[in-house]
Amino acid sequence: MQQNHNTLPPPRRLAGLRRAGAPLLCLAAAAACAPVGLQPTPSPAAAVARHVVVISIDGLRPDAIERAGARTLQRLMAEGAYTLEARTILPSKTLPSHTSMLTGVPPEVHGITWNEEQVDEHGLVGVPTVFDLAHEAGLTTAAFFGKAKFRHLIHPGSLDRVVAPRGGDVVTSARMVAEVRQFLRYHRPNLLFVHLPDPDLNGHAFGWMSLPYRAAVRRADGAVGRIVEAATRAFGGDVVVIVTADHGGSGHGHGTESEEHTAIPWIAWGRGVTPGKVEGAVRTMDTAATALWVLGVPVPPAWAGHVVAGAFRLGTEPALAR
């Protein structure tokens, strides 16, 4: 597959995070941030599924799923594994949170604490992303980002296809669905990431849990339904879909340690998933680890993120050989 050079910013040199007071950190440093008492990461004999789709709904509070009437998400919860008590990192903001979601390490390790596109000033993230590790394992990868700030996560060569806006442009859910569905007509990536920004945009403009915010949640929910439909058509039953969020919000903002800002949903649906509520703590960093594990890619032992193994039947018949 080819990269979309019409939407992909030109590669930037890896400017040192050192200039921002946060030195480039190697992955081994994550060991100091690993939670105590976790069980060893389970290792499937082979991939649980050959395809993983991660969908992040920006600014989605868990309680908004029911209050907004998000029918697709409610269906995925009923048919899959879920928790409405997962947690993001601090600061509970879009770029730091998504960086932890897609690198498996906290901000103390990946170094991104700002929330704007500052590639020229700070360069790209200084630790491997889930796309790097999947690609190094010989898998194909694709990402559809709704905001320009995600440029910090685009390492050259890590993505076979990437769509990302420039400047202040935003790719809304409706546009994103059109892009993803068109892409899946002809391509079959092993790892696909999709970012839907609408709830966050309306939360800032009109307030979290307002009528416009809940309408945006329903639009994102409809987008999830169409993406799942396209993924099922493309991959058959050989896919796991993970739906989550980067943060919540209250009033017109987010970023604090309050539950309204840090609580996020986490839903897994598809091949090998055990329906029901996931017990135990789930953090945004666990998304990257779980995606790699499902694909049969070793999870770095130094990652703070761990596999949400309770969401899966560990005896699932392995996916077909790649």
N, C-alpha and C positions, 0 to 999 in steps of 0.2 A: 504494500500500500504506500501511497505517496502522502507526504505532508501537504496540507492545504496552505500554500504560501500566500494566498490572498488574505487569510485571516491570522496566520501565524506571524508574530512579530519577528524581526530578524534576530538571530542568536546574539546574545550579549556575552562578553567575556565574564568569567566568574570573578566579579569584583569582590574584594574582601569584605566580609561582614565585620572584619576587625575595625574598619573605619567608623562603624556605628557603635563601637564599644562592645560588640559581640563577636569574638573570634570564631573563625570557621571551626566547627567541631566535628571530630570523627565519630563514627557510629559507636565505637567502643565506649565513648563517654556516656552513652545512654544507660550503661549498666548501673550507674549510680542513681538513676531515676527509676529503675525497675521496682514495681511494688513488691513488698515482702509477702511471702506465703503463697505465691501462685504455684499451681501445679505445673510440671513440665509441659511444654507445648505438645499436644498429641500429634502424631505424624501418620496421616493416612497412607496405606500401601501405595495408593495412586491418587490422582486428582479425584475429588468428589464430583466435580463438573469441569467441563472444558471451557466454560464461559462464565464470567462474573460481570454483572452490571451493577455499579454503585451509583445511586442517585442521591444527591444531596439537595434538600429543599432549604434554601437559605432563610434563616430566621423562623423556622417552624417550631412553635411551642407544642409540646405533647398534648396539652389540653385543647389545642385548637383543632385537633383531628376530629374529635366528636362535636365540638361546638360549631365548627364550620361545616359539618356534614360531609367530610372527606370520605366518600364512599369507597374509592379505590383503596386507600390506605386501610380502611376498616376491613375490607375484604382480604387484603394481604395479611393483616394481623390475624384474621380468623383462620386463614389457610396456612399461615406460616408461624414462625417464632418471632416474638417481639418483647420489648420492654419499653415502657414510657418513663422509665426512671434512669436512663443512661445519662452520662454527664460529659460535658465538654471541658476544655481547659480554660485557664485564665491567662491573658484577658479573653473574655468570651466575645471575641470579635471575628469577623469573617476570615481574614487572611491568616492570622495565627491559628485559628481553629481548623481551617481546612489544611493548613500545613501539617498540623499534628495528625489529622485524619488520614493524610496521604503519605506520611513518613513514619508513622508508628512511634514517634518520640515527642516529648513535651517541648514547649518553647525554650526551656533552659538548655536544650540540646540543639534544636534546629535553628535557634537564634532569631526567628522572625516574631517580633512583638508589635510592629507597626501594622497599619490597616489600610495602606494606600499603595498604589503601584509606584515603586521606587527602585526599579531595576537599574537605572543609570547610577543611582546613589549607592545601592547596597549589593547589586548583583543578584544571582540566583541562589536558591536555598543551598546551604553547604553540606547537606546530608542526602543520601539516596532517597528517592521517592519509590513508591510502590510500582510506578511505571518503569523506573530504572531496573528494579530487581526482576520484574516480570519479563522485561525485554532481554535482560542478560540470560534468562532461563530459556530463551528461544521462543517466547510467546509474543503475540501481536497485541498492540495496545492502541487505545484511542481515548481522547478526552474532549469534551465539549464544555467550555467554561463560559459562564454568563457575564463575567466581569474582567476588566483588564488586569486587575491586581494579581490574578492567577498566573501571570507571566513569570512570576518568581518561581513557579514550580515546573517550568518547561525546560528541562535539561535537553540540550541538543542530542538527538539520536534516541531519546527515551520513548518517543511516541511516534507511531506509524501514521497517525492522523491526529491533528489538533485544530480545534476551532476556538479562537479567543478574540474578543473585541479589542479595539484600540482606544486609548484615551478615556473619555467619559461615556463611551457607548456601552450599552447593556443589551445582552441577548435575552429577550423575554421568553417565557415558557412556550408560547405559541411558535415563535421562530425556532426555538431550540428543538421542539418536537419535529418540525419540518426537516431540520438539518439531520437529526438522528435517524429518522425514518428513511430518508433518502440514502443515507450512508449504509444502513443495514440492508438495503435492497441488494447491495453488491459486495459487501464486506462482512467478514465474520471475525471480529477481534476476540481474543481470549479475555481481555480486560477492557471494559468500557466504563468511563466515568462521565456522568452528566450532572451539571449544576443548574438548578432552577432558582432564579433570584427573586421572583415576584413577591412572596410574602415579606421579605426583608424590605423591599422598596416601599411597599404600602405601609409597613409598620413604621418606618421612619416618617413617611409623609402624613399618615392619618392616625397612627397609634396602634400598638399591638392590641389585638382582640376587637378592634373597631370593625364596623361593617365592611369597609373597603379591604381591611386586612383579611377578614374571613373570606371575602370574595376572591382575593388573591390566593389564599390557601386552596380554595376549590379549583381555581385555574391550574395551580400546580398539581393538585390531585388528579385532575383530568389528564394533564401531561404525563404523569406517572403511568396512568392506565394505558395511554397510547404507546408509551415507550415499552412497557411490559408486553403489550400485544405485538409490537414489532420485534422485540427480542424473542418472544416465543415462536413467532413465525420464522425468524432467522435461525434460531438455535434448537428448535424443537423443545424436548424436555431436558436438554443437556445444559442447563443454565441455573445459576443462583443469582437472585436479585437482592441487593441490600439497599434499603431506603433509610436515610437518616437525616440529620441536620447539623449545622455548625454551631448554632446557639439559639436561644429564644429571644425574649425582649419584654419590655414593659414601657408604658408611656410611649415616647417616641425614640427610645434608644435601647442600648444593651452594652455589655462590657464588664459588668460587676460580677461578684460572686454569689448574688442572690439566686434562689432556685428558679425564678422566672427567667433568668438569663442563662443559667448553666444546664438546666434540664433539657434533654433532647430525646426524640424517639429513636429507636433502633429496631428495624424490621428485616428479617431474612425470609425469603420465599423461594421455592423452587426445589431442585434436585437434592435429595438427601436431608431436607430440612424437617425437623420434628415439630409439628404444630404445638403451640402453647406458649405460655409466658416464660421468658428466660429468667432464671433465678440467678441471683448474685449481681455483682457490680459489672456494668458495662461502660466503657469510656470511649470517647471518639477515636483514640489511638488504636483501639481494638479492630476498627474497620479495616485498616491496611493489613494487619496480621491475619484476619479472617479471610480476606480476599486472596492473599497469597496461599494460605493453607488449603482453601477450596481448590485452587488451581494446581496443587501439588508442589508448590515452590517453597523451599525451606524458609521459615521465618527467622530473621536474625535474632540470635539469643540475647543480644543486648537491647533489643527493643523494649520499651515500656509497654507497648501494646501487646495483648495476648489474644489468642484465638477464642472466640465465643463458641466453644465446643458444645455447650449445652443446647445450642440451637440445631444441632445436627445429629443424625443417627450415625454413629461411628462405624457401624457395620455395613454402611451403604455400599452396594456393588460399585466398584471403581468405574469412572467414566471411560469411554472408549479411548484407546491409545491415540495420542496426538500424531 
